[in-house]
């Protein structure tokens, strides 16, 4: 009986951890998007010049 209880609690904890991990990935993705948006705004119209210099 006790073993079944421990197993059930452990499986619930694993499921709870998966939800937390996906939330962390969402926050990380939002940070990356913010950095890309700031970089694009800072570079403005020079982005095409930079790509032309890198890719002839």
PyMOL commands that set and color helices and strands:
alter all, ss='L'
color gray80, all
select helices_A, chain A and resi 2-43+46-54
alter helices_A, ss='H'
color red, helices_A
deselect
rebuild
show_as cartoon
